[in-house]
């Protein structure tokens, strides 16, 4: 990494800027809560400002995932943890195959927080993580970095670009290494606590990643209307949710939904297709497989 991008290079970034009204000692707790709330309220508008770019990125991601590619996040610190949460939730919510949505996080194997923080500065580690995953032109890589100059993320995206991969850079600063590549620069301004990008910036990243993964899964046919029809019923709460989804999607009783789920081996998607298309579970599953798992296509909608 060039010397100009070292610690001193942080000074000019909006993510490190200070507010003009940052004397908090004399404020009441209520005033501080209201300040935090008013600042947080500005985030959705900042995300909305990149809606066109976000939609274009999602369409490109869907194209690759539908063809068997992967959605890969690369991040460090709070950004990496937010990305890891989003990737993990996809398996339970949408029954994505293990490894279909992946988060590469700097220092994820480190034993201490200090080691994890230090791992952010290793651009070679980001590059190696992408290479070890075998990322190719079939995949999509989303680099998440508040400052846009985190070495681990820069290294990961550079390796992805060299592999011919679709890359998306999500930052909160245009004037940065990733800013030059950034498809999605969500500008939220100075944080309430200067440089604490787990605040507004982190919230913006969570909103964007929620949108990327959720809209991608909708486009892939993993929902039925607004119902989580591809939910993986791995615990009591999710089993109850799957039963409710089948009941509401197919317009049947709770008992009929439970029977259909049992016959479908617990798959809400198979149960819904079986009920709505008047098929046995094996035929419903075969139809879904022919449709690439897209429930809308399987039902001819």
Buried (B, 14 or more C-beta within 10 A) or exposed (E): BEEEBEEEBBEEBBBBBEBEEEEEEEEEEEEEEEBBEEBBEEBEEBBEBBEEBBEEBBEBBBEBBBEEBBBBBBBBBBBBBBBBEBBEBBBBBBBBEEEBBBBBBBBBEBEEEEEBBEBBBBBEBBBBBBBEBEBEEBBBBBBBBBBBBBBBBBBBBBBBBEBEBBBBBBBBBBBBBBBEBBBBBBBBBBBBBEBBBBBBBBBBBBBBBBBBBBBBBBBBBBBBEEBBBBBBBEEEEBBEBBBBBBBBBBEBEEEBBBBBBEBBEBBBBBBBBBBBEEBEBEBBBBBBEEBEBBBBBBBEE
